[in-house]
Structures are given as C-alpha cells and as structure tokens.
C-alpha cells in the first residue's frame, strides 16, 4: 500500500513539473496580415496540419494542438477527471501573403 501511494505521489508531481512549451497563441503573434509570406509562416510554424483550398483561390493553413491538464494525463482516470482543450490557428493566404489569421480555443465535443 505504501508503494502504491508513493508511486501515485511521484506520478502526480512529475506531471506537475512539466514545463509549458511555446503555444499557438504566441506563434500567432508572429504572423502579420498583409505582411507575412508563406515562406515566413512555414519557417516560424512548420508545415500545417491541414490545408484547405477555397473556391475563390485562397488557401487556409490550419495548425492545432490538444492541451490536457494534469488530471487528464493520468492513465485510466484522465478521461473522467481531467479536461482538455484544442488550440487552433487558421491562416488564410491570397497569393503569397497572409490575409487573415485567427486563433481560438475550443473544447472537444463543442
């Protein structure tokens, strides 16, 4: 029993000790409407997770990351106790320039 409690405490503190990385919100600040080019966006953000081509010729690059809180990372219990959110960054290009950049956060299932 004592080992089980010690294991749980170590697991909990190791999950709390993870350092947050650069998120999409901070990366979105590097993209400027009318100024940033495709090459610059790819350099700062890497390849997009998904690309959509619109009928009017514009192209939308979509980046997203799933973020889980500490409780959501616990195997077996995470789905019931924890919360997760999805950060999304949508960048629209017309030609080689950015014409729109939208960042938002959503919860799965909404």
C-alpha positions as a printed Julia matrix, in Angstrom:
110×3 Matrix{Float64}:
   0.0    0.0     0.0
   2.81   2.36    0.86
   4.48   1.78   -2.53
   1.21   2.48   -4.32
   0.8    5.83   -2.56
   4.44   6.74   -3.21
   4.02   5.84   -6.89
   0.91   7.97   -7.18
   2.6   10.94   -5.49
   5.62  10.65   -7.81
   3.36  10.41  -10.86
   1.39  13.46   -9.74
   4.47  15.62   -9.14
   6.15  14.53  -12.36
   3.02  15.61  -14.26
   3.05  18.96  -12.45
   6.72  19.51  -13.17
   6.38  19.54  -16.95
   7.28  22.9   -18.41
   4.81  24.51  -20.76
   6.14  24.95  -24.27
   5.53  27.6   -26.85
   1.83  27.6   -27.66
  -0.05  28.56  -30.8
  -1.14  31.88  -29.31
   2.45  33.08  -29.08
   3.18  31.77  -32.57
   0.13  33.58  -33.94
   1.71  36.86  -32.81
   4.48  36.32  -35.36
   2.01  36.29  -38.27
   1.01  39.69  -39.67
  -1.86  40.29  -42.1
  -0.68  41.75  -45.38
   3.0   41.4   -44.48
   3.84  37.77  -43.71
   4.53  35.4   -46.59
   4.06  31.63  -46.93
   7.8   31.1   -46.5
   7.86  33.1   -43.26
   4.85  31.25  -41.83
   6.38  27.88  -42.71
   9.7   28.96  -41.15
   8.06  30.05  -37.85
   5.33  27.41  -37.55
   6.48  24.5   -39.68
   4.19  22.64  -42.06
   0.46  22.96  -41.38
  -1.54  20.03  -40.04
  -4.2   20.58  -42.71
  -4.58  22.68  -45.84
  -7.93  23.8   -47.3
  -8.33  25.36  -50.72
 -11.25  27.76  -51.06
 -13.27  28.21  -54.29
 -12.03  31.8   -54.7
  -8.39  30.62  -54.86
  -7.4   31.42  -51.29
  -5.66  28.76  -49.21
  -6.12  28.13  -45.48
  -3.39  26.55  -43.38
  -4.62  25.01  -40.14
  -2.46  24.33  -37.1
  -3.86  22.76  -33.94
  -2.66  21.3   -30.64
  -4.55  19.34  -28.0
  -3.74  20.53  -24.48
  -4.52  18.4   -21.41
  -4.43  19.44  -17.79
  -2.56  17.41  -15.19
  -5.52  15.19  -14.27
  -6.23  14.37  -17.93
  -2.74  12.86  -18.24
  -3.37  10.17  -15.6
  -3.86   6.85  -17.38
  -7.31   5.35  -16.85
  -8.69   8.26  -14.83
  -7.82  11.12  -17.13
 -10.87  10.84  -19.35
 -13.2   11.15  -16.35
 -11.37  13.67  -14.16
  -9.33  15.82  -16.48
 -10.06  18.5   -19.02
  -8.63  19.09  -22.45
  -8.83  21.9   -24.94
  -7.82  22.33  -28.55
  -5.87  25.4   -29.68
  -6.46  26.22  -33.35
  -4.65  28.67  -35.61
  -6.16  29.3   -39.08
  -4.04  31.31  -41.51
  -5.56  32.36  -44.84
  -3.37  33.22  -47.83
  -4.25  35.07  -51.0
  -1.37  34.55  -53.37
   1.77  34.58  -51.25
   0.53  36.92  -48.48
  -1.43  36.36  -45.28
  -4.88  37.97  -45.48
  -6.35  36.55  -42.27
  -5.07  34.93  -39.08
  -7.5   33.55  -36.49
  -6.57  31.89  -33.2
  -9.17  30.25  -30.97
  -9.53  27.63  -28.25
 -12.3   25.06  -28.22
 -13.28  22.15  -26.02
 -13.69  18.75  -27.68
 -17.31  17.95  -28.42
 -18.39  21.6   -28.7
